[in-house]
Amino acid sequence: MTAPPPDDERWPAGLKAYKRTPDFTEATIPAGLRREHSTKPGVWAKLHVTDGAIDFHDSSSGDVRRLSAGSHPVIFPERVHHLAVIGPVSLFVEFYSEET
């Protein structure tokens, strides 16, 4: 597993949050987040781990990152990924697009 790069090294300027998921736990994470999926073109996402840890699988690069509380990895548009529950966790996802 590799450590994610600092958010400010990859997060582009000029994005605006437009949607946020509810808070999820290991018991309530939707099946869609546990199987391979991607954001739409032009949509960035930021995963917020608020408690515990989860494995983030980047199918495009093959990287697996263990994310713990305080992690906020950037998810690039159309990048295939999924989450793997490893124990107790709380998280939510914010979605961003370019300001228009």
N, C-alpha and C positions, 0 to 999 in steps of 0.2 A: 504494500500500500504506500502511496505517496502523499505527502502533505500538500494541500492546495496552496497556490500562490496567494499572496495578499490580495484582497479584493480590489484595492485601488490600482493595482497593476493591470487589471483586466477589465474593469468596469468603465464603459465609455461615458463620456460627458454627454449631457443633453437628453438623458432618458427621464421619463416621468412615470411614476407608479400609477396604475389604473385599476388594479384588482388585487385582492388578498384572499387567500383561502381561510377557512376556519382553522382553529388550532386542532392538530391531529395528535393522537398517541399511537403507540404500537398496535393497539386494538382497533383504532379507527382510521388508519391510513388507507385511503381508497385503493382497491386492487389496481386501478389504472396507474398509480404511482409506483407500484411494485413490479410492473412489467414494463418492457421497453416502450418508450414514448418520446415525443419531442415537443417543443413549443412550435408555434406557427412562425412563418417568415416574419421577421421584424419584431418578434416578441422575445424579450430577455426575461429571465426569472432569477430570483434570489431566494435560496433556501435558507430559512432561519431555524437552526436547531436551538431550542430554548432549554432543553433538559435532556440528559442522557446522551446517547450516541446512535448513529445509523451509518450504514455503508452506502456510499454513493458510487454507482457504477457508470462510468462514461463509456458507452459502447463504441463511440467513434474512435477514442484513443486506446481503449482497453484498460485505462486506469481505474483503480478502485481506491477510494479515499474514505477513511473512517472519520466521520464528522462528529464532533462533540459540541456540547453547549457552548454558544458563542460563535459558532461557525456560520458563515454567510457566503457560501460559494455562489459564484455567478454561473448561470446556465445560459449558454449561447443559443441564439435562434436556430431551430431545426436540428439541434444536436441531440442524438439519440442517447438516452440514459434511463436508469431506473434506481429505485431505492431497495435496499435489503435490510429488514429489521433484524437487529442482533440482540435486542433487549429493550428495557423500558426507554422510551423516548417521547419527547414532545417537540413538535415542529409546525411551521406554517410556511407557505410560499407566497411571495409577492411577484406580480407580473408588471413589466415595464415595456414601454415603447418610446420611440423618439417623439419629442414634443413637436406639435404641429401648429 
